[in-house]
Structure formats: structure tokens, C-alpha cells
Amino acid sequence: MLDTVHWRELPRREQSRRVLIDLRSPKEFARGHVPDAVNLALLDDDERHEVGKTFKERGKAEAVALGLEVFARKAPLFLTAVENLTSQGGELFVHCWRGGMRSRLVGMWLARAGFRVRILRGGYKSYRREVLTALDHLALHPKLVVNGRTGSGKTHLLEELSKEGLPVIDWEGLAHHRGSAFGALAQEHAPPTQQNFENLLAEHYGKVCHHKTLLLELENNIGPVKVPCKIRKSMENSPMIFVSRDFNDRVNLLARIYCKDWDSQREKEFVENVALLKKFIPKRDMEALQEAVRERKFPYAIGQLLTLRYDKAYDKSLERYRGNAIASFNLSREYKQAKDFLHSTLK
């Protein structure tokens, strides 16, 4: 009988080499998967559709027979892929959607081929239940929230504090997006799907959940993904640290972030993203902004974006949460004081 293991019993990927094979179709995998899983689909998307159609029209037996016939043709390539994945050692685990037929069939076949393999009980469906439970716990976890205008250096501050051992949740790092209309610029990776964002968030929470209070930035929509509603609500009711920075410092900081490695493609993306703000910025100012970008007058363009759009939007939020503030710092002059305060508060 094949050995099974619950998700909670799975060794952490930072502590043990594990080979985690997701047998679901590519579309299922793309929608959401365990962060380090490798997709070796038992059936591709078209094959899965045909098997499903056969099940509806002819019944389970014929659908299973078709599935086995399709997999038999790709079995040699599948086996080679498994051998390559396990060539450096490590424990082998397989899973499908519910830990059902796909997992059992492949698990038995791999076991007979000489692999020591275990099935993840309940499959990806069970894993997602664990993720949602973790996010519910995160919503209830005490938080200290950093709030401030665009360009104040909130993310940089949190990154430094994370390296110094404070329990930080970096929304933008998990989302591979900085949250604004320009948030995808200069990102090395594409943003995850909503499910994968939540999976990454739950995994990160597992690393910091033993701390009494978590440090994070007030966020809601971060490009294509969204902070879960319960967590957003809990942040809105949490104590906050308000940070600011001198205007020119903010402009220069944003220029370093968004305008590095500038090329024609970056210019095209920037001009297109400026156009997304047309309902907030008068036509004449919009044309001047786009021209400034083409002429690489970045400080002017960024200053105008802050003045015409972003400061107005952030100031409404800052005023709304003014009563949550327990401290405020101008990071142009009080960076060290802000760090010392957060260390002493969260120790």
C-alpha cells in the first residue's frame, strides 16, 4: 500500500530537498499550485477535456481506460523527467486535485519502477484549505502597519527591517508588483495569480507567525492581485506608523526605482501607463508628462505624477487613518529613529 502524508507533515522546502510533482493539467497548475511544485501533467488540457467528455457520455470505465491509454504513450518521457528531478536525491511526493485516482495510479507505477514515493493526502484541494486557514489566522494576528505617501520609502524600510530579523510581510515582493499603474515596471518576474499570491503569503506567514506582532504596509490591490478582505480589514483597524519624506527625496527615490536600465521598451510601457491615468490628469498636463518621459526628464515627470495624482489619492487615505497613528517619522531626517522605534516596538 502506498504511503500517504498530510500537507502539514511535508518537510519545509528550506530545510529539506523535496521533489513535489503536481499531476494536474497545465491550466489547473497555472491557476494555482504549491510554490515549489513541478508540473508533470498526467493529461494535458486537451486530453483532460477528452477524458471528461468520455466520462459524461460513456461512463467512468471508458474514461479511465482512455486516460490510461493516453498516459501509456507518454510514460517513458514522464519516467525520464522523474529520474532527472530526483537525480540529486530528495524525497519524492506526488499529488493531484484531491489525492484520488491520478495520484494513486502514478504513485503505484512509480513505486513499481523503483521510486520511494508518497502521495499527498487530499491533494491540492486539501493544500488550499490549509492556505485559507493560515490566512484566517493572519487576519487575526496583531499587526503594526506602515502608512505614507508614494515614494516615502516604505518598502525599502521594510526590506531592511526584514533583513535585520523583524517579522515583515512584504506585499509588493510577494506580488512582484509595486501597486501603482507603474508597478510592473522593472520587475524581474510576472505577478502571480491570485491563488499563487495567497499560497506564497500563507507560506511566508508560516515563517513569521511565531512573532507576537507583524510589520507590514497598508495595501489593498497590488496590480492584478488583491490582499484578502479579512486581512485588509484587520490592517485598517491596526496601529500605524506614518512615514514621510521630503518631496525632492521622494522624486529621486522613485526615479532610481522606476527609471533604471531605461530603454525604448521601458519608455513605451511608461508612456502607456501614464495614459491609464487620463481620467485623473488634465489633457494638457498628460501631454506634457508623456513628452517629458520621451525626453527623459524623469524628475519633472515623477514630480507631476505625485502632485497631480498620487499625493491627492494618498492624502485621503492618510486622513482616514490619522487616528490609528502611534508615531510618525520623516525618513529624510529620521530614518534611524524610525528603525530604532520599530525594533523596540516589535522586539
N, C-alpha and C positions, 0 to 999 in steps of 0.2 A: 504494500500500500504506500502511496506517495506521501511524503512528509509535507505538512502544511504549516504556515506560520502567519500570525496576525501582523498587521502593519506596525503595531506598537512594539513588536518583538524584532522588527527588522533592524539590523545594525545601522548606525548612523553612517552616512557616506563619508563624513570627515574622519571617522575613526576606523573604518574597515573598508577594504576594497570589496565592492559588491557589484555583481553584474545583474542588472534588473531589466528583464525583457518584457516589453509590452506587446502582446499578441493582437491587439485590436487593429482595425483598419486605419490607414493613414488619416482619414478625415476625423475619426474618433480621437486619434492621438493628437492631431493638430489642435482640436478643440480644448484639450486639457490632458496633462499627463504628469506623472511624478517627475520632479526636476531632473534626475539623472537617468531616467529610463531610456532604453534604446528600443525603437520601434522595429520589430521583425514581425510583420503582419502575417498572420495565418492566411488571411484572404485580403486582397486589395479591395478598393472601394467598389469597383465593378463586380468583382467576384462575390463580394458580400451581398451586393444587391441581387445578383442572380440566385444565390443560395436562399436569401429571404423570400424572393418571389416563388421559388420552388416549394418552400415550406408552406406558403399560403395556398398555393394551387394544388400541390400533390402530397403534402404531409411531411412529417418530421423525418421519417426513414429515408425518403428520397433526397431530402435536403442535406441530411448528414452524409449520405453516400456521395452526393455531388461535392460537398465540402472536402471530404477525404480524397476524392479523385483529383480535385484541383491542387490540394496541398501535396499530394504524392509527386506531382510534376515538378514542384519547386523544392522538394525535400533536400536534395543534395546541396543546393545553394544555401538553404536555411542552415543545414548542419555545418557547412563551412563557415558561415557567419558566426554561429555559436562558438565554434572552435577558435576563431580569431578573437572574439570578445573575452574568452576565458583563458587565452594563451598566457597571460601574466598572472594567472591564479585568481583567487577571489571566490566568494560564494555565489552560486547561480540561483536566481529566483525568476519565476515566470508568473504573469498574471494576464487576465483578460478583463472583461467588464464586470462580471460577478463571480469570478473564480469557478466558472462552470465547465462546460464541455471543452471549449478551446484550450483552457489551461490543463485540464486532465489529459486530453489526448496528446498534446505536445509534451507535457510532463512525463507521461509514460513512455513515449517514444524516445525522449532524450535519456531517460533512465536506462532503457534497454540499449542505448548507444554508448553507455558507459559514463554518463554525466551524473554527478550528485546534484540533484535539482530539487528545489522546494517550491511549492505553489503558495502564492499569497492569498490567504483565505478571504473570500468576499470580493476579491478583485478591486478594480479602480473605483467601483461604486462604494465599497467599504472605506477606501482611502479618502474619498471625498467627504464621507460622513465624519471622518477624523478631522479633516481640514476645517469643516464648518463648525465642529465642536470647539476646535482650537480658536477660531475667530470669535466665537461667542465668549470664550474666556478672555481673549484680548480686549473685547469691548468692555468687560467688567474690570480690567486691570487698571490700577491707578496710573495716571499719566501726568506729565508736565509738558506743556505744549509751547513751542516757539512760534511766534507770530511776528510779522513785519512785512514791509513793502518789498516788491520785486527788487532784487539787486542788493538787499541788505546783507547778504552773505549767510543766510540761514543754513542752507545746505552745506556750505563749506564748514561752518561752525560744527554742525552735527557730525560731519565726516571726521573732523579732528577729534571730537569727543569720543566717537566710537573707537577710534584707534587707541585712545587713552583708557579704554575699558568701560566707558559708560554704556548703559543699555539703550541704544539708539535704534529706532526704526526709520530707515531711510526710504521714504515712499518713492522718491524720484529714482533712486538707484534700483529698486525692485521693478519699477515700471519702465526703465530705460527711456525716460521722458521727463522733461523739466516742467511740464504742466501748462505752459502758455501756448499761444499759437505758434511759437518758435521752438517749442520744447523738444521736437525730434531732431533739430539741427545738432550736428557734431556728436551724435550718438553712435557708438560702435555697433550696437545691436538694435534690432527692431523691437518695438514694445511687445510684451506677451499678450495672449488672450486674457480675458477676464478670469477664466478658470485658472490659468497658469500663474497669473498675478496673485490670486488668492492662495494657490499652492505654495508659491515662494514665500508669501507673507506668513503663512502658518508654519513653514519650516523655520524661518528666521525667528518667529516668536518662540519656538521651542528652545532656541539657544539663549534667549534673554528672559524667559518667563520666571526664572527664579529670583529676579530682582524685584524689590518692593515697588518701585515706580519706574515707568518707561519714559524716555525722552523722544519726542517726535515733533514734526512740523504740522501745522494745520493745513490739511489738504482735503479735496473732495474729488473732482475729476482731474485725472492726470493723463492727458492725451486720450487714448481710446479706452483706458481702464478707469475704474471708479473705486474709491475707498468704500468698503461695505458700510451700509447705512448705520448699523448699530455702533460701529467704531467711530464714524464721523460724529454721531450724536454725543458719544462719550467725550470726544475731544472738545466739542463745543461747551461742555459743562465742566471742563478741567481747568485748573490754574494755568496761567500763561505767563511766559516771559516775552516782553515786547522788545524787539531789536530794531535799530535804525542804523543809518549810515549817511554820511554827507553825500549830497547829490552827485558831485563830480566823482567821488569814490565809487558810487553805485554805477555810474556810467562806465567808468574804466573797468570795473569788475565784470560787468555784463559784456563789454567788448572783448575781454580776454576769453570769456566762456564761449560766446556765440560766433566770434569773428576769426578765430584761429583757423589756420590751414584754409584760408579763403581761396576759392576758385570759382569758375564760371557756374558750376553746378550749385554751389552754395549760394551764389548770388541769385540764381534763378529761384531757388527754394525760398530764400529770404523775401524776395520781391513778391512771390506768390502768397506767402504767408501774411505779409503786410496787407495784401488785398482782402484777406479774410476779415480784417478789422474795419472795413469800409463803412459799416453802419455806425461806428463809434467815432470816426475821424472825418472831418470835412474834406470834400473832394480836393480843394487846393492844397491842403496840408498833406493829403495822401500822395498827390503827385510829387510834392517836394520831398517827401520821405523816400519814395521809390527812386527818385533821381539821386538823392544823397547816397543811397545804397549802391547804385551803379557807379557813382564816383568815389566810393569807398570812404565817404565822410561818416564813419561809424559813430563817433561821439555825438554828432548832431542828430543822426537818425535815432539813436538809442535815447537820447535826451528828449526828443519829441515824442517817442512812443511812451516814455514814462509820464510825461506831462499831459499828453492828450488822452491816454487810455489807462495805463496800468495804475498810476497813483490814485486816480479817481476811484477805480474799482476797489483797490485795496483799502483806501481810507474808509469806505463804507463798512468793510469787514472789521477794520481795526476799531472803529467807533462802536460797532455792535458788541465787541468782546472786551471793551475797555474795563468793564467791571471784573473780568477774570484775571487782570494783571496783578502779579505779585512782585514784579521788578521790571525795570526797563534799562537798556544799555544802548549807547551809541557805539557801534563796533569800530568806527573810525578812530575813536579815542579810548574806548573802554573794552577792548577785545579780551584782554587778560582778566579784567574784573568779571566779565560775563562768564568766562570759562571757570574761574575760581568759584563763582557763585553756584554754577551748575554742579560742579564737583562736590561742593559742600552740601548742596541740597539733596543730591542723589546718592551720596555715599552710604 
